Amino acid sequence: MKVNESKWLWWLVFGSFLIHFANIGGFSIYALDEAKNATAAIEMMQQDEWVLPTFNREPRFAKPPLHYYAFALAYSWFGFNPFAARFFPALLGFCLIWVVYGFTRYHTNKRLAFWVAFVVCCSPHWAIQFHMAVPDAFLIFFLTCSLACFYTSIKKSEKSPKLILAAYLSLGLAVLSKGPVAIVLVAGIMGLYLLIGQKNPLRQIAALLYVPGVLLFFCVVLPWYVLVGIQSEGQWLSEFFLTHNLSRFSAPMEGHGGGPWLTWGYVFVGMLPFSPLLVFRLRKLRSLLKPANDLLLFSACAAVVIVLFFSVSATKLPNYTVPAYPFIAILVGFLINRFIRTKNETPVRVFGFVSLLTLSLLTLLPYILFRSIDELRHFTDAAFPLLVLGIICTGLLAAALLFRRKNEEIIATVGISFYLVAVTFFYVSAPALDRFNPVLNAPLQTLRQAELYYYQIYNPAFSFYLQKEVKNIEDQSSVPQSGFVLTREKYLPEFERLNIPYRVVHAQKDLFEPPVTVVLEIRP
């Protein structure tokens, strides 16, 4: 299987579309952040409120509004369902692969651009991230576009106002996606690159501070932030900037802490299967960081700044460092291109054997784990298709290594194997796991028609599927005579102190988490 990049390009277009839209409507909105973001957009439409985001009719301070607007647009086309909620994240992920392809091809060549797009497309974590109805997809897309435009404007022999305007427009949309973190990352990346790679960094910085571009940025960003500040009397701005930005950076939130090593671990695992190539070839990679390979230097600056920033942050999550993936893919693409050109078999074969082991563990361990633990045994059916696929793919990869196939064939076999694992997960394993979703298994039709309350905390996915307000039972002036209460099992002893008669109509453990979701019926 000789990999002809021109011939395989259209297959890559089809494959990248398939992986990003793979069954996006075939499994439920369940994860906490996904449920809250998807529901907030529904409430915007229901209340015709386009300035102050809400969740369960309470102000939601966590994120700016750009993704809510996109979700609302998709809801108007497709209705209130998981497909609509995930449509724009999937579309942005697909488009971003080809933004990165075009960016790389413009500054290098078609072969290198093909391998960069291939590396991104074959990352299971990338595909998972763009299957989530969260604002990260919007930040990653517009942040990458902004950096690509800034860099290209520097490399052009003549000043390009259109590129700089596009860079500031993209930066403004990134700030409307997740806030000031976009400004910090772009400033850090461009500053480091200019200091290391340019002879007159101050002159270049002055050129990038293009007044019409800065004005365009403020025209994009300021109107909504001013309006939400006025409407909430400053509360939204205070909560967002102080709690959800400064506090999240300075102290762990929601239990998501850890040392700096954790962030690097997230990146290494997230960029599988190709991250081991960087580890194996760090010495060679350093030798490539020369002025002749300026894009490589810029990509290294982008990846390092993003990963270091979130290493220092006290709150750590796997999705935080995904903006670094396009630039890490460029670094990997340079290495793959070098291996193919020099026909150096040793590092590629070592990479192949490491990938063989990784693929075996990725597809075999879940099945063994589910089979060996009684409380997880009902998940075995979800893991079995991955096991079968793993056996097939490891066999093909082992054959490629055994018969000493060419470097590009081994690399392509590794990437396609992990790609197929991701596709199988979305089409087979995720729906199988969804059968054990405690929200979908609750009596949703009955809950829609009754008064609904919650005690202490409840699974936010209920709000997405019920699309009605869930009242706090502790805020009621009198004891309700009928209705249902959503809570968790651990709060039942406290709930009994309210002297509200009830019976349990549904109780089920959350997927892969300790809490048990409970639905109580109030009895007169």
C-alpha positions as CSV (number, residue, x, y, z in Angstrom):
1,M,0.0,0.0,0.0
2,K,2.0,2.9,-1.2
3,V,0.6,6.2,0.1
4,N,0.2,8.6,-2.8
5,E,-0.8,11.9,-1.1
6,S,-2.6,13.3,-4.1
7,K,-4.6,10.2,-4.6
8,W,-5.4,9.7,-1.0
9,L,-6.3,13.4,-0.3
10,W,-10.0,12.9,-1.2
11,W,-10.2,9.8,1.0
12,L,-8.8,12.0,3.8
13,V,-11.5,14.6,3.1
14,F,-14.2,11.9,3.3
15,G,-12.6,10.3,6.4
16,S,-12.3,13.6,8.2
17,F,-16.0,14.3,7.6
18,L,-17.0,10.9,8.7
19,I,-15.0,11.0,12.0
20,H,-16.3,14.4,13.0
21,F,-20.0,13.6,12.3
22,A,-19.8,10.0,13.3
23,N,-23.1,9.3,15.0
24,I,-23.3,12.7,16.7
25,G,-27.0,12.2,17.2
26,G,-26.8,8.5,18.2
27,F,-26.0,8.9,21.9
28,S,-27.4,11.1,24.5
29,I,-26.4,14.5,25.9
30,Y,-25.2,13.3,29.3
31,A,-21.8,14.8,30.5
32,L,-22.3,17.7,32.9
33,D,-20.7,20.5,30.9
34,E,-22.3,19.3,27.7
35,A,-25.8,19.1,29.3
36,K,-25.5,22.6,30.8
37,N,-24.2,24.2,27.6
38,A,-26.8,22.5,25.4
39,T,-29.6,23.4,27.7
40,A,-28.6,27.0,28.1
41,A,-29.0,27.5,24.4
42,I,-32.5,26.0,24.5
43,E,-33.5,28.4,27.3
44,M,-32.2,31.3,25.3
45,M,-34.6,30.4,22.5
46,Q,-37.5,29.6,24.9
47,Q,-37.2,32.9,26.8
48,D,-36.1,35.0,23.8
49,E,-33.1,36.1,26.0
50,W,-30.0,36.6,23.9
51,V,-27.8,38.5,26.3
52,L,-27.8,36.8,29.7
53,P,-27.3,33.0,29.5
54,T,-29.2,30.9,32.0
55,F,-29.4,27.3,33.1
56,N,-32.6,26.1,34.8
57,R,-33.7,29.8,34.7
58,E,-30.7,30.9,36.8
59,P,-27.9,33.0,35.3
60,R,-25.0,30.9,33.9
61,F,-21.7,32.6,34.4
62,A,-19.3,30.0,33.1
63,K,-19.0,30.9,29.4
64,P,-19.6,33.7,26.9
65,P,-22.4,33.3,24.3
66,L,-20.9,32.4,20.9
67,H,-21.6,28.7,21.2
68,Y,-25.1,29.3,22.6
69,Y,-25.9,31.3,19.5
70,A,-24.5,28.5,17.2
71,F,-26.5,25.8,19.1
72,A,-29.7,27.9,18.9
73,L,-29.2,28.2,15.1
74,A,-28.8,24.4,14.8
75,Y,-31.8,23.9,17.0
76,S,-33.9,26.0,14.7
77,W,-32.8,23.8,11.8
78,F,-32.9,20.3,13.4
79,G,-34.9,20.6,16.6
80,F,-33.9,20.1,20.2
81,N,-31.8,17.0,20.0
82,P,-28.2,15.8,20.4
83,F,-27.5,16.0,16.7
84,A,-28.3,19.7,16.7
85,A,-26.4,20.4,19.8
86,R,-23.2,18.8,18.4
87,F,-23.6,19.9,14.8
88,F,-21.5,23.0,14.9
89,P,-18.7,21.6,17.0
90,A,-18.5,18.7,14.5
91,L,-18.5,21.1,11.6
92,L,-15.8,23.3,13.1
93,G,-13.6,20.2,13.7
94,F,-13.9,19.1,10.1
95,C,-13.2,22.6,8.8
96,L,-10.3,23.1,11.1
97,I,-8.5,20.1,9.7
98,W,-8.6,21.7,6.3
99,V,-7.6,25.1,7.7
100,V,-4.5,23.5,9.2
101,Y,-3.9,21.6,5.9
102,G,-4.1,24.8,3.9
103,F,-2.0,26.7,6.3
104,T,0.7,24.0,6.3
105,R,0.6,23.6,2.5
106,Y,0.9,27.4,1.9
107,H,4.1,27.5,4.0
108,T,5.6,24.1,3.1
109,N,4.3,21.6,0.5
110,K,1.4,19.3,-0.3
111,R,3.0,16.1,1.1
112,L,3.7,17.6,4.5
113,A,0.3,19.2,4.7
114,F,-1.3,15.8,3.9
115,W,0.5,14.1,6.8
116,V,-0.4,16.9,9.2
117,A,-4.1,16.6,8.4
118,F,-3.8,12.8,8.7
119,V,-2.2,13.0,12.1
120,V,-5.1,15.2,13.4
121,C,-7.8,13.1,11.8
122,C,-6.5,9.9,13.4
123,S,-6.4,11.3,17.0
124,P,-9.3,9.7,18.9
125,H,-9.2,12.4,21.6
126,W,-9.5,15.1,18.9
127,A,-12.6,13.4,17.5
128,I,-14.1,13.0,21.0
129,Q,-13.5,16.7,21.8
130,F,-15.4,17.8,18.6
131,H,-18.3,15.4,19.5
132,M,-19.0,17.5,22.6
133,A,-21.6,20.3,22.7
134,V,-19.2,22.6,24.6
135,P,-17.4,25.9,23.7
136,D,-14.0,24.4,23.3
137,A,-14.5,23.6,19.6
138,F,-15.2,27.3,19.0
139,L,-12.1,28.4,20.9
140,I,-9.8,25.9,19.2
141,F,-11.1,26.8,15.7
142,F,-10.9,30.6,16.1
143,L,-7.6,30.6,18.1
144,T,-6.0,28.5,15.4
145,C,-7.3,30.7,12.6
146,S,-6.0,33.8,14.4
147,L,-2.5,32.4,14.9
148,A,-2.4,31.2,11.3
149,C,-3.3,34.6,10.0
150,F,-0.9,36.5,12.3
151,Y,2.0,34.1,11.3
152,T,1.2,34.3,7.5
153,S,1.0,38.1,7.7
154,I,4.5,38.2,9.1
155,K,5.9,35.8,6.5
156,K,4.5,37.7,3.5
157,S,6.9,40.1,1.9
158,E,4.4,42.9,1.8
159,K,2.1,44.0,4.6
160,S,-1.3,42.3,4.3
161,P,-4.1,44.3,6.1
162,K,-6.7,41.7,5.2
163,L,-4.8,39.0,7.0
164,I,-4.3,41.0,10.1
165,L,-8.0,42.0,10.1
166,A,-8.9,38.3,9.8
167,A,-6.5,37.5,12.7
168,Y,-8.2,40.1,14.9
169,L,-11.7,39.0,13.8
170,S,-10.8,35.4,14.7
171,L,-9.3,36.5,18.0
172,G,-12.5,38.4,18.9
173,L,-14.6,35.4,18.1
174,A,-12.3,33.2,20.3
175,V,-12.8,35.7,23.2
176,L,-16.6,35.4,22.7
177,S,-16.1,31.6,22.9
178,K,-14.2,31.2,26.2
179,G,-13.0,34.6,27.3
180,P,-9.6,36.3,27.9
181,V,-7.6,33.0,27.8
182,A,-7.6,33.5,24.0
183,I,-5.8,36.8,24.3
184,V,-3.3,35.4,26.8
185,L,-2.4,32.5,24.5
186,V,-2.1,34.5,21.3
187,A,0.0,37.1,23.0
188,G,2.3,34.5,24.6
189,I,2.7,32.5,21.4
190,M,3.4,35.5,19.1
191,G,5.6,37.1,21.7
192,L,7.8,34.0,22.1
193,Y,8.0,33.3,18.4
194,L,9.0,36.9,17.6
195,L,11.6,37.0,20.3
196,I,13.2,33.8,19.2
197,G,12.7,33.8,15.4
198,Q,12.8,37.4,14.3
199,K,15.7,39.9,14.2
200,N,13.5,43.0,15.0
201,P,10.8,41.7,17.3
202,L,9.6,45.1,18.5
203,R,9.2,46.3,14.9
204,Q,7.1,43.2,14.1
205,I,5.0,43.6,17.2
206,A,4.3,47.2,16.2
207,A,3.3,46.0,12.7
208,L,0.9,43.5,14.2
209,L,-0.7,46.1,16.5
210,Y,-2.7,47.3,13.4
211,V,-5.1,50.0,14.6
212,P,-8.0,49.0,12.3
213,G,-7.5,45.4,13.5
214,V,-7.6,46.3,17.1
215,L,-10.7,48.4,16.6
216,L,-12.3,45.5,14.8
217,F,-11.5,43.2,17.7
218,F,-13.2,45.6,20.2
219,C,-16.2,46.0,17.9
220,V,-16.6,42.2,18.0
221,V,-16.0,41.7,21.7
222,L,-17.2,44.7,23.6
223,P,-21.0,45.0,22.6
224,W,-22.0,41.7,24.3
225,Y,-19.7,42.1,27.3
226,V,-21.1,45.6,27.9
227,L,-24.7,44.5,27.5
228,V,-24.4,41.5,29.8
229,G,-22.6,43.7,32.4
230,I,-25.5,46.3,32.3
231,Q,-28.2,43.7,32.4
232,S,-26.7,41.7,35.3
233,E,-25.5,44.9,37.1
234,G,-21.9,43.7,36.8
235,Q,-22.6,40.3,38.4
236,W,-21.9,38.3,35.3
237,L,-18.6,40.0,34.6
238,S,-17.5,39.6,38.2
239,E,-18.4,35.9,38.4
240,F,-16.9,35.1,35.0
241,F,-13.6,37.0,35.2
242,L,-12.9,36.5,38.9
243,T,-14.4,33.0,39.6
244,H,-14.3,31.2,36.3
245,N,-11.0,32.6,35.1
246,L,-8.7,33.9,37.9
247,S,-10.0,31.5,40.6
248,R,-10.0,28.6,38.2
249,F,-6.4,29.4,37.2
250,S,-5.1,30.0,40.8
251,A,-6.9,27.1,42.6
252,P,-8.4,23.7,41.5
253,M,-12.1,23.8,40.8
254,E,-14.6,20.9,41.0
255,G,-11.8,18.6,42.0
256,H,-9.8,19.0,38.8
257,G,-6.4,19.6,40.2
258,G,-3.0,17.9,39.8
259,G,0.7,18.6,39.2
260,P,2.2,20.1,36.1
261,W,3.1,16.6,34.9
262,L,-0.6,15.8,34.5
263,T,-1.0,18.4,31.7
264,W,1.8,16.9,29.7
265,G,0.3,13.4,30.3
266,Y,-3.0,14.6,28.9
267,V,-1.2,15.9,25.8
268,F,0.8,12.7,25.3
269,V,-2.3,10.5,25.6
270,G,-4.5,12.9,23.7
271,M,-2.2,12.9,20.7
272,L,-1.9,9.2,20.4
273,P,-1.1,7.3,18.3
274,F,1.6,9.8,17.0
275,S,2.9,11.4,20.2
276,P,5.6,8.7,20.7
277,L,7.3,9.9,17.6
278,L,8.1,13.2,19.3
279,V,9.5,11.4,22.3
280,F,11.7,9.2,20.1
281,R,13.0,12.0,18.0
282,L,13.5,15.0,20.4
283,R,17.1,15.3,19.4
284,K,16.3,15.3,15.7
285,L,13.4,17.7,16.3
286,R,15.8,20.2,17.9
287,S,18.0,20.0,14.9
288,L,15.1,21.0,12.7
289,L,14.4,24.2,14.7
290,K,16.4,26.4,12.3
291,P,15.4,29.5,10.4
292,A,15.0,27.3,7.2
293,N,12.1,25.6,9.0
294,D,10.4,28.7,10.4
295,L,6.9,27.1,10.5
296,L,8.4,24.3,12.7
297,L,9.7,27.0,15.1
298,F,6.4,28.8,15.2
299,S,4.5,25.5,15.8
300,A,6.9,24.6,18.6
301,C,6.3,28.0,20.3
302,A,2.5,27.6,20.0
303,A,2.5,24.0,21.4
304,V,4.9,24.9,24.3
305,V,3.1,28.1,25.3
306,I,-0.3,26.4,25.4
307,V,0.9,23.3,27.3
308,L,3.0,25.4,29.8
309,F,0.1,27.8,30.4
310,F,-2.2,25.0,31.4
311,S,0.5,23.2,33.3
312,V,0.8,26.3,35.6
313,S,-3.0,26.5,35.9
314,A,-4.2,24.9,39.1
315,T,-7.4,23.5,37.4
316,K,-6.5,20.8,34.9
317,L,-8.7,19.1,32.4
318,P,-7.9,17.0,29.2
319,N,-9.7,19.4,26.9
320,Y,-7.7,22.5,28.0
321,T,-4.7,21.6,25.9
322,V,-6.5,20.5,22.7
323,P,-5.7,24.0,21.1
324,A,-2.1,22.7,21.0
325,Y,-3.0,19.7,18.8
326,P,-2.9,21.3,15.4
327,F,0.6,22.7,16.1
328,I,1.8,19.4,17.6
329,A,0.5,17.7,14.4
330,I,2.7,20.1,12.4
331,L,5.7,19.0,14.4
332,V,4.8,15.3,13.9
333,G,4.2,16.0,10.2
334,F,7.7,17.3,9.8
335,L,9.1,14.1,11.4
336,I,7.0,11.8,9.2
337,N,8.1,13.7,6.1
338,R,11.7,13.3,7.2
339,F,11.3,9.6,7.8
340,I,9.7,9.0,4.4
341,R,12.4,11.1,2.6
342,T,15.4,9.6,4.4
343,K,13.9,6.0,4.5
344,N,15.2,5.6,8.1
345,E,13.4,2.5,9.2
346,T,14.5,2.1,12.8
347,P,12.5,4.9,14.5
348,V,9.4,4.0,12.4
349,R,9.6,0.4,13.3
350,V,10.0,1.2,17.0
351,F,7.0,3.5,16.7
352,G,5.1,0.7,15.0
353,F,5.8,-1.7,17.9
354,V,4.9,0.9,20.5
355,S,1.6,1.5,18.6
356,L,1.0,-2.2,18.4
357,L,1.2,-2.4,22.2
358,T,-0.9,0.7,22.7
359,L,-3.6,-0.5,20.4
360,S,-3.7,-3.8,22.1
361,L,-4.1,-2.2,25.5
362,L,-6.7,0.3,24.3
363,T,-8.9,-2.4,22.8
364,L,-8.3,-5.3,25.2
365,L,-8.2,-3.7,28.6
366,P,-11.8,-2.3,28.7
367,Y,-13.1,-5.8,27.9
368,I,-11.0,-7.5,30.6
369,L,-11.9,-4.8,33.1
370,F,-15.6,-5.0,32.5
371,R,-15.6,-8.8,32.6
372,S,-13.6,-9.0,35.8
373,I,-15.5,-6.5,37.9
374,D,-19.1,-7.5,38.8
375,E,-20.6,-4.0,38.9
376,L,-19.1,-3.2,35.5
377,R,-20.0,-6.5,33.8
378,H,-23.1,-5.1,32.1
379,F,-20.7,-2.9,30.0
380,T,-19.0,-5.9,28.4
381,D,-21.2,-5.7,25.3
382,A,-20.0,-2.1,24.7
383,A,-16.3,-3.2,24.8
384,F,-16.6,-6.4,22.7
385,P,-16.7,-4.6,19.3
386,L,-13.5,-2.7,20.2
387,L,-11.9,-6.0,21.2
388,V,-12.7,-7.6,17.8
389,L,-11.5,-4.6,15.9
390,G,-8.4,-4.5,18.0
391,I,-7.5,-8.1,17.1
392,I,-8.0,-7.3,13.4
393,C,-6.0,-4.1,13.4
394,T,-3.1,-5.4,15.5
395,G,-2.9,-8.3,13.1
396,L,-2.6,-6.0,10.2
397,L,-0.1,-3.8,11.9
398,A,2.0,-6.8,13.0
399,A,2.0,-8.1,9.4
400,A,3.2,-4.7,8.2
401,L,6.0,-4.7,10.7
402,L,6.9,-8.4,10.1
403,F,7.1,-8.0,6.4
404,R,9.1,-4.8,6.7
405,R,6.7,-2.6,4.8
406,K,7.7,0.9,3.8
407,N,7.8,3.7,6.4
408,E,4.7,5.5,5.0
409,E,2.7,2.2,5.0
410,I,3.5,1.5,8.6
411,I,2.6,5.0,9.7
412,A,-0.6,4.9,7.6
413,T,-1.6,1.5,9.1
414,V,-1.1,2.9,12.6
415,G,-3.2,6.0,11.9
416,I,-6.0,4.1,10.2
417,S,-6.2,1.6,13.0
418,F,-6.7,4.2,15.7
419,Y,-9.2,6.0,13.3
420,L,-11.3,2.8,13.1
421,V,-11.2,2.5,16.9
422,A,-12.7,6.0,17.2
423,V,-15.4,5.3,14.5
424,T,-16.3,2.0,16.2
425,F,-16.6,3.7,19.5
426,F,-19.0,6.4,18.2
427,Y,-21.2,4.0,16.2
428,V,-21.2,0.9,18.4
429,S,-19.7,1.3,21.9
430,A,-21.2,4.7,22.8
431,P,-24.8,3.8,22.0
432,A,-24.3,0.5,23.9
433,L,-23.1,2.4,27.0
434,D,-26.0,4.8,26.5
435,R,-28.5,2.0,27.4
436,F,-27.3,2.4,31.0
437,N,-27.8,6.2,31.2
438,P,-29.7,6.9,34.4
439,V,-31.4,10.0,32.9
440,L,-32.8,8.2,29.8
441,N,-33.9,5.3,32.0
442,A,-35.9,7.6,34.2
443,P,-39.7,8.0,33.6
444,L,-39.1,11.2,31.4
445,Q,-42.6,11.3,30.0
446,T,-44.2,11.3,33.4
447,L,-41.7,13.9,34.7
448,R,-42.6,16.3,31.8
449,Q,-46.3,16.3,32.8
450,A,-45.7,16.9,36.6
451,E,-44.4,19.5,38.9
452,L,-40.6,19.0,39.2
453,Y,-38.2,19.8,42.0
454,Y,-34.7,19.1,43.0
455,Y,-32.9,18.7,46.3
456,Q,-29.3,19.8,46.7
457,I,-28.1,18.7,43.2
458,Y,-29.4,16.8,40.2
459,N,-28.0,15.5,36.9
460,P,-28.2,18.5,34.4
461,A,-29.1,16.2,31.6
462,F,-32.6,16.1,33.0
463,S,-33.0,19.7,32.0
464,F,-31.9,19.0,28.4
465,Y,-34.5,16.2,28.0
466,L,-37.3,17.7,30.0
467,Q,-36.9,21.3,28.8
468,K,-38.7,22.7,31.8
469,E,-37.7,24.5,35.0
470,V,-36.7,22.2,37.9
471,K,-37.5,24.1,41.1
472,N,-35.4,24.0,44.3
473,I,-37.7,22.3,46.8
474,E,-36.0,24.1,49.7
475,D,-37.2,27.5,48.2
476,Q,-40.9,26.5,48.3
477,S,-42.9,28.4,50.9
478,S,-45.0,25.4,51.6
479,V,-44.6,21.6,51.3
480,P,-45.6,20.5,47.8
481,Q,-48.5,18.1,47.8
482,S,-47.5,16.4,44.5
483,G,-44.8,16.2,42.0
484,F,-41.4,14.6,41.7
485,V,-38.0,15.4,43.2
486,L,-34.6,14.8,41.5
487,T,-31.6,14.2,43.8
488,R,-28.9,11.8,44.7
489,E,-29.0,8.8,47.0
490,K,-26.6,10.2,49.5
491,Y,-28.9,13.2,50.2
492,L,-31.9,11.0,51.1
493,P,-31.2,11.1,54.9
494,E,-31.2,14.9,54.8
495,F,-34.2,15.0,52.6
496,E,-36.2,13.0,55.1
497,R,-35.8,15.8,57.6
498,L,-38.0,18.0,55.5
499,N,-40.9,15.6,56.5
500,I,-42.1,15.2,52.9
501,P,-43.6,11.8,52.3
502,Y,-42.2,10.1,49.2
503,R,-41.5,6.9,47.4
504,V,-38.5,6.1,45.2
505,V,-39.6,5.6,41.6
506,H,-36.1,5.4,40.0
507,A,-32.6,4.9,41.3
508,Q,-29.6,4.2,39.1
509,K,-25.8,4.7,39.4
510,D,-24.3,7.3,37.1
511,L,-22.2,6.1,34.3
512,F,-18.6,5.5,35.6
513,E,-19.2,7.8,38.5
514,P,-20.0,7.2,42.2
515,P,-23.3,9.2,42.6
516,V,-26.6,7.4,42.3
517,T,-29.3,9.4,40.6
518,V,-32.7,9.1,42.4
519,V,-36.2,10.2,41.3
520,L,-38.7,10.6,44.2
521,E,-42.5,10.9,43.9
522,I,-44.1,13.1,46.5
523,R,-47.0,11.3,48.1
524,P,-49.9,13.3,49.7
